[in-house]
């Protein structure tokens, strides 16, 4: 199987790449496939001729997107549309990643795939526009919505919550972290393991599963916590593993006390029923998944 993997130096792409090595993987960086120039994508795909496209690459600067609307839309909507049009015309399946930010966070339960969307930010709107553009092509696709992605080690490990909290906890005695936004922290490894499992049975089986899932599935760890709960678990976990930290307190604050350029959804929990029913995948709890990442990070920091 010849697989085109975008964003191979990103969090998800970087972890996916070694798991797909038994296939013929085309790891496309920005120099090979510039998603900010959707008009050039078809020509690149003609040259690479993949049997399967996996697209974790995206514009992910949530706050910056408020001021870079056009760029966010080109990368998160225009590029997925170009990928999907090429793939649909050649019966090539497309796996595309989306986000909990397509929802407004107003529900008091986990979000199901068929719930109404309502993004609160330019980033969320751009990701939703990408979803809608893919659906319009009518090809074989699977949109994978995930949430709160992080990684301990990898090619793009600096700009994620786990490593940011670990850094701040070594520098400061007190951390102040938002407590009223709820979700499921999801390591890139959990996502990569799930995608690898989904395509392991071959393209025909994968096409059938995409149809059964109606082209959309939610993928995250199980359980829930707040950003504050996540941060406290990171600090406690690193201390338990012998990492010396300055942090003595992790204090909860409300979203209003930490204003950001883009509005975040308060409830980012995703319903995982379809993931288990269609693909037979039952993700670990967020705490179990975090423990494995902390083991790796502690080895680096001790």
Residue pairs with C-beta under 8 A, 6 or more apart in sequence:
1 23
1 24
1 51
1 52
1 199
1 202
1 203
2 23
2 24
2 26
2 49
2 50
2 51
2 52
3 20
3 23
3 24
3 25
3 26
3 50
3 51
3 52
3 53
3 54
3 199
4 26
4 28
4 33
4 45
4 48
4 50
4 52
4 53
4 54
5 13
5 16
5 17
5 20
5 25
5 26
5 27
5 28
5 54
5 56
6 13
6 28
6 33
6 35
6 53
6 54
6 55
6 56
6 57
7 13
7 28
7 55
7 56
7 57
7 58
8 14
8 16
8 17
8 27
8 28
8 29
8 155
9 29
9 155
9 156
10 56
10 57
10 155
10 156
11 56
11 149
11 150
11 151
11 154
11 156
11 157
11 160
11 188
12 56
12 97
12 149
12 188
12 191
12 192
13 27
13 56
13 57
14 151
14 154
14 155
14 156
14 188
15 151
15 154
15 188
15 189
15 191
15 192
16 54
16 56
16 188
16 191
16 192
16 195
16 196
17 25
17 27
19 192
19 193
19 196
20 54
20 196
26 48
26 50
28 44
28 48
32 44
33 41
33 44
33 57
34 40
35 41
35 57
35 58
35 59
35 74
35 75
35 79
36 71
36 74
36 75
36 79
37 74
38 74
38 78
38 79
38 81
38 82
39 82
41 79
41 82
41 83
41 86
42 82
42 85
42 86
45 53
45 83
45 86
45 87
46 86
50 92
51 92
51 203
52 92
52 93
52 94
52 95
52 199
52 203
52 206
53 83
53 87
53 92
53 93
53 94
53 95
54 95
54 195
55 79
55 80
55 83
55 94
55 95
55 96
55 97
56 97
57 75
57 79
58 75
58 76
58 97
58 127
59 65
59 68
59 71
59 72
59 75
59 76
59 123
59 126
60 123
61 68
61 123
62 101
62 121
62 123
62 260
62 262
62 264
63 260
63 261
63 262
64 261
65 71
65 72
65 121
65 122
65 123
65 126
65 262
66 121
66 122
66 261
66 262
67 261
68 122
69 122
69 126
72 122
72 123
72 126
73 126
73 129
75 126
76 123
76 126
76 127
76 129
76 130
77 126
77 127
77 129
77 130
77 133
78 133
79 130
80 96
80 130
80 131
80 133
80 134
81 130
81 133
81 134
81 136
81 137
83 94
83 96
83 134
84 94
84 96
84 133
84 134
84 137
84 139
84 141
85 137
86 92
87 93
87 94
87 137
87 139
87 140
87 141
88 137
88 138
88 139
88 140
89 139
91 139
91 140
92 139
92 140
93 139
93 140
93 141
93 142
93 203
93 206
93 207
93 210
94 134
94 139
94 140
94 141
94 142
95 141
95 142
95 144
95 195
95 198
95 199
96 130
96 131
96 134
96 141
96 142
96 143
96 144
97 143
97 144
97 145
97 146
97 191
98 127
98 128
98 130
98 131
98 143
98 144
98 145
98 146
99 123
99 124
99 127
99 145
99 146
99 147
100 111
100 145
100 146
100 147
100 148
100 183
100 220
100 265
100 268
100 270
101 119
101 120
101 121
101 123
101 124
101 127
101 264
101 265
101 268
102 117
102 118
102 119
102 124
102 127
102 128
102 131
102 145
103 111
103 115
103 117
103 118
103 119
103 124
103 265
103 267
103 268
104 117
104 118
104 119
104 120
104 265
105 120
105 181
105 264
105 265
105 266
105 267
105 268
106 118
106 266
106 267
107 115
107 267
108 267
109 269
109 271
110 224
110 269
110 270
110 271
110 272
111 218
111 267
111 268
111 269
111 270
111 271
112 218
112 271
112 273
112 274
113 145
113 213
113 214
113 216
113 217
113 218
113 271
113 274
117 128
119 125
119 127
119 128
120 262
120 263
120 264
120 265
121 262
121 263
121 264
122 262
123 262
124 265
131 143
131 216
134 141
134 143
134 215
135 141
135 143
135 215
140 207
140 210
140 211
141 210
141 215
142 198
142 206
142 209
142 210
142 213
142 215
142 216
142 217
143 215
143 216
143 217
144 191
144 195
144 217
144 218
144 219
145 216
145 217
145 218
145 219
145 270
146 186
146 191
146 218
146 219
146 220
146 270
147 183
147 184
147 186
147 220
147 268
147 269
147 270
148 161
148 183
148 184
148 185
148 186
148 220
148 230
148 268
149 160
149 186
149 187
149 188
149 191
150 160
150 161
150 162
150 163
150 185
150 186
150 187
150 188
150 293
151 157
151 160
151 162
151 187
151 188
151 189
151 293
152 162
152 163
152 187
152 293
152 294
152 296
152 297
152 300
153 296
153 297
153 300
154 188
157 163
161 185
161 227
161 230
161 231
162 185
162 234
162 290
162 293
162 297
163 297
165 175
165 177
165 230
165 231
165 234
165 235
166 234
166 238
166 243
166 297
166 301
168 175
168 247
169 175
169 234
169 235
169 238
169 245
169 246
169 247
170 244
170 245
170 246
170 247
170 301
171 246
172 246
172 247
173 246
173 247
173 248
173 249
174 247
174 248
174 249
174 250
174 251
175 231
175 235
175 247
175 249
175 250
175 251
176 251
176 252
176 253
176 257
176 258
177 226
177 227
177 228
177 230
177 231
177 232
177 250
177 251
177 252
177 253
178 226
178 227
178 228
178 252
178 253
178 254
178 255
178 257
178 258
179 226
179 227
179 228
179 229
179 252
179 253
179 254
180 226
180 254
180 255
180 266
181 226
181 227
181 255
181 264
181 265
181 266
181 267
181 268
182 224
182 225
182 226
182 266
182 267
182 268
182 269
183 220
183 224
183 225
183 226
183 267
183 268
183 269
184 220
184 221
184 222
184 223
184 224
184 225
184 268
184 269
184 270
184 286
185 221
185 225
185 230
185 286
185 289
185 290
186 219
186 220
186 221
186 283
186 286
186 289
187 221
187 289
187 290
187 292
187 293
189 289
189 292
189 293
190 219
190 220
190 221
190 283
190 284
190 289
191 219
194 219
194 275
194 279
194 281
194 283
197 279
197 281
198 206
198 209
198 279
198 281
199 206
209 278
209 279
212 278
213 274
213 278
213 279
216 274
217 274
217 275
217 278
217 279
218 270
218 271
218 272
218 274
218 275
219 270
219 272
219 275
219 281
219 283
220 270
220 272
220 283
221 283
221 284
221 285
221 286
221 288
221 289
222 272
222 282
222 283
222 284
222 285
222 286
223 285
223 286
223 287
224 269
224 286
225 233
225 286
226 252
228 250
228 251
228 252
228 253
230 286
230 290
231 250
232 250
233 287
233 290
234 290
234 294
235 245
235 247
235 250
237 290
237 291
237 294
237 298
238 245
238 294
238 297
238 298
238 301
239 245
241 294
241 295
241 298
241 302
242 298
242 302
243 298
243 301
243 302
255 264
255 266
272 282
272 283
275 281
275 282
275 283
276 282
283 289
